[in-house]
Amino acid sequence: MFENDVELQKYAAKEMELMASLREAARKVSDAERKAGDSILDGESTDATVDSIVRAKAQVGAIEGAIRACRARRVACIEAEIAAEVANLRKRAGAAREEQKRIASKAERHLKALQELEGCQYAPAVTMYVPGGAMTNSGRLAAQAHGLEDRADSLEAAGVPDSGSVQLDDVASADELAAAILKHASNGPSAAEAITWAAACDSMDRFGAHRRNYRVNWKNGVIDFVQSYTQVPAFAPRGEIGTYSGKPLPPDLNRATFRAPASMQPKLRAAKPAPSVAEPTAAPVPAAPAPASGRLISVGAYLGDEARPLRKTDEAVQS
């Protein structure tokens, strides 16, 4: 919904930058621990190396905190976009309601004059279906306002979505996949989770620099390991020769499809409770017009499509 939003893209890029910094900080921790091990093995003082380990681990913790803050701001950004869209929908619904009232007010004077002239009541059709396929402007505006209000209520009640999917073809690394997921307007997997899943698809570390396709689905913010997969076209066997065309068929990508082991599937996040929302009110339908005293009206007049007093000849036929 808001994939092109500048703020959303900003936080997506920032999380990717922090992920790169986290990798570097984790490498420094490993280097510091290795140096400390060498110092202990060689009987040297470990004060300096222990200090470097503490500093490196503190940096890792700080970056992880920054990633959590970045993700929280990203979700807040999506919430703000949803709130703005809800406000826009309700503003448009209000404008439609006002226009409907303006038209109804002007039409009321003419309807009264027509009732006096014809001796029976008229009512404008405001439903989506009326005989002859006609629809009044006020009816159209009422339906439009009702639809906009329903959309606003549904969007507001749903909140930030936590399900979605991404399809990427011919990319070089899992970093591109993680960036695409972060640009999706949902509270989906983190960059670290996306990269971890992609690595699990390549359990034998065979992909290397080969281009690949990704299809990732997530629900409750967690990647679905069964529905998600990686394809490496370079590993697909050559297609057989077509019986009629005499040309090679396209490679069978099903034989170059890789999935993360289902046993590694993370638990779903706790589902957010569905907010209690009052049932939407139906679009108002006017009461049926009552016949004028001492007179009958036709079915067409009852429907608001036409009206005329019943003539004496009609009364004779009915009697």
N, C-alpha and C positions, 0 to 999 in steps of 0.2 A: 504493500500500500504506500509506504513512504521510502522505498528503496533509493530514490533520487534525492532525498533530503540531505542537505549539506551537513547538518549537525550529526546525523546518523553516520555518514561516511567519515566524518572527522573522528568519531569515537572508534569506528572500525579500524581506521588507520593507526590510531594511537594504541589500541590493544595489540596490533601486530608489531608495532615498534617495541612495546613492553615485552612481548614474547621473545623478540630477538635479544633484548637486554637480559631477560631471565636466562636464556641459554648461555649467554656469555658469563653471567654471574655464577651459574651452576658449574661451568667449566673451571672458573677460578677456585671454587670450593674444592673440586677434584684435584686440581694442581696443588693447592695448599695442603690438602691431606696427604698427597703423595710425598711432598717435600718433608712434611712432618714425620712421615714413616721413615724416610731415608735418614733424617736426623737422629731418630731414636735408634735405628739400626747401626749407625756409625758412632753412636755414643756422644753426639753433639748436643748442645743446648737446643731445646725445643721452644723456648720462650717466643722467639720471633715468628716461628711457623704457626704456633698455636694462636698468636694474636692475628695472624693473617687469616686463619681459618674462621675465627670469630667474626672478623670484619666481613669476610666473604659471605658467611651465612646470614649476617645481619642485612647485607645488601640484597640477598635473595628474598628474605622476609619482607623488606621494604618494597621490592618490585612486585611481589605477590599482592601486597596490600594495595599498590597502585592499580594493579589489574582489577581487583575487586571494586575499587572506587570507580574505575573507568566503566566497568560493566553496569554498575548502579546508575551512573549518569546516562549511559546509553539507554537503559530502560526508561529512565525519567524523560529522556528526549522523545521516545516513542509515545509515552503517556501524554506528553504535551501536544504532540501531533494529533493524537486521537481526540483530545479535548478540543483542539481547534477545529477539527472536522465536525465534531458533534455540534459545536456552537454555530458553525456555518450552515449545517443542515437545518438546525432549529430557526436560524435567522431566515432562511429561504422559506421554511414552512410558515413562519409568522407573516412574511410578505404575501404568501399565497392566501392565507386566511384573511388578511386585511383587504386584498383585492376582491376576494369572494364576498365579504361583507359590503363593500362598496357597490358591487354589481347587484347584490340582493336588495340593497336599500333603494337603488334606482328602479329596479324591476317591480318592487312592491307597489309603487304608485300606479303603474300600468296594469298590474294584475287586479287591483281594486276597481279600476275603471272598467276593465273587461268583465269582471264579475257583475258589476251593476248593469252593464249593457246586455250580457247574456243571461243573467239571472241564475248563475251557478258559479261554484268556486273553481279556480284553476290552481294547480300546484306544479312548479317546475320539476322536471326529472333530474335527480342528482345522483342516481346510481350509474354504474358502468354500463349496464344494459338497459336500453329502453326500446320500445317498439319503433321500428324504422331506422334504428342505428344512430339517432341524433343524441347529442349530449349538450347540456347547457354549459356555458362558460363557468358559471358558479359551481356546477357539479364537477367539472374537470378540475377546478382549483381546489375544491374540497378533497377530491381524491389525491391530488398532488401533495397537498399539505399533510394529509394522513400518511402517505407513503414516506415522505421525508421525516416525519416525526418517528415513525416505526424504525427507519434506518438509524436515526440518531439514538433511540433507546437501545437498539440491539448492539450498536457499536460501543456505547457507553457501558452496557452490562458485561460485554465480553472482555473488556480491558485489553491489556497487552497479550497478543496471542503467544502461545508457547509451542506451536506446531508449525511445520513448514517443510519445504524441500528445495533442493538446489541441484541443477544439472549443469555440469561443465564438461566441455569436450576439448580435447587436444591441448591440455595444459602440461606444464613441466614439473610442478611440485605441489605438495599438499598445502603449501602456504597460500597458493591461489584459491584453493578450496576454502581454507579458513577465512580468508578475506571476503569471499562471496557469502559465506554463512553469516558473517558479522554485519554485512550490508542488508541482510534480510530483516524486515521490520518485525522481529519477534524476539522473545526471550529464549533463544535457542542455545545450542552448544557453544562453549567458549572456543577460542582459537586452540588452546591446549588440547581440548577434548577432540576437536576435529583432526588435529595432527596425530594424536595418539591412535584414533580409529584408522587413519590412512596407513600408519605404520603397521597396524595389526593386519591389514589386508596384504601386506608385503612381508609375511613372516619369514620368508627365505631370503629377503633382501636382494631381490632379482630386478627390481624395476629400474634402478640406476637413473640414467638420464633419458630413458624412454618416455615419450609423450603418453598421456593417459586420459581416460574419461572418468568422471566421477558422477555418481547418482547417490545423493544422500537425502534421506527422509528422517525427520525427528518428530517426537511426540512427547509432551510434557517436558520439553527442553532437552531430551536425551536422544541421541542417534539410535535409530532402529537398525540393529545389526543384520536382521534378516532381509529387510527391504532395501538396504543400502549396499552399494558395490563399487568396485573399481574395475575398469577395463583397460588393458594394455594392447592396443591394436598390433603392435610389433610381434606379440606372442601368438597371434591368431594364425592358424594354418592356412595355407593358400587354398582358395576355393577350387572345387572340381570344375571340369569343363562342362558347360551347359549342353544338354542333349540337343536342343534346337538352335541355340545361338552359336555353338562351337567356340564360345569365349569363356574365360575363367569367371566363375561366379564370385561374388564378394566374399572376403574372408569371414569365417564364422566367429563372430565376437563372443558368442556364448562359451566358446572354448578358451577364451582369454579373459574371463571374468573372475574376479577375486573378491571374496568377502572376509570380513573379520570373523573369527570363531564366535559362534553364538554363545559359547560358554563364557566369553568375556563381556557379554552384554551388561552394561551398568544398570542399576536399578533406576526406575523412573523417579523423577522428582515427585514429591507429594502434590497431587492434583489440587489446584486452588478451588475452594468451595464456590459453587455457582451462586451468584447473588440472587436474592429474591426480587423478582420483578413483577409488578402488577400486570395482569393481562391487558394488552392494548385494547383501547376502546374502539369499537367499530365506527366507521364513518357515519355521521348522523343521517338518518333517513326521515324525511318529513312525514307527519301523520297524514293518513288518507283524508282528503277533503270531504266534509259532510255535505250532503245535498241540501239545496235551498229548501226552505220550509214549503211543504205541499207540492214539491216537484221531484221528479226522478232525473238522474243523469245517466249518460251512456257509460259503457266500460271504458271507452277512450277518455272521457272526461275524468273518470275515477283515477286512471293512470296518469293524468296530467298531460295527455297528448292532445286531446281535443275536448270540447264540451259544447253541448247544446241542450236546450230544454226538450223534453219528450213531447212530440206533437200529438194532437188529438187523434190523428189517424193511427199513430203508434199505440196510443192507449187503447183504441178500439181493438187492434190486433191482439194486444196482450190480454184484454178481457175476454 
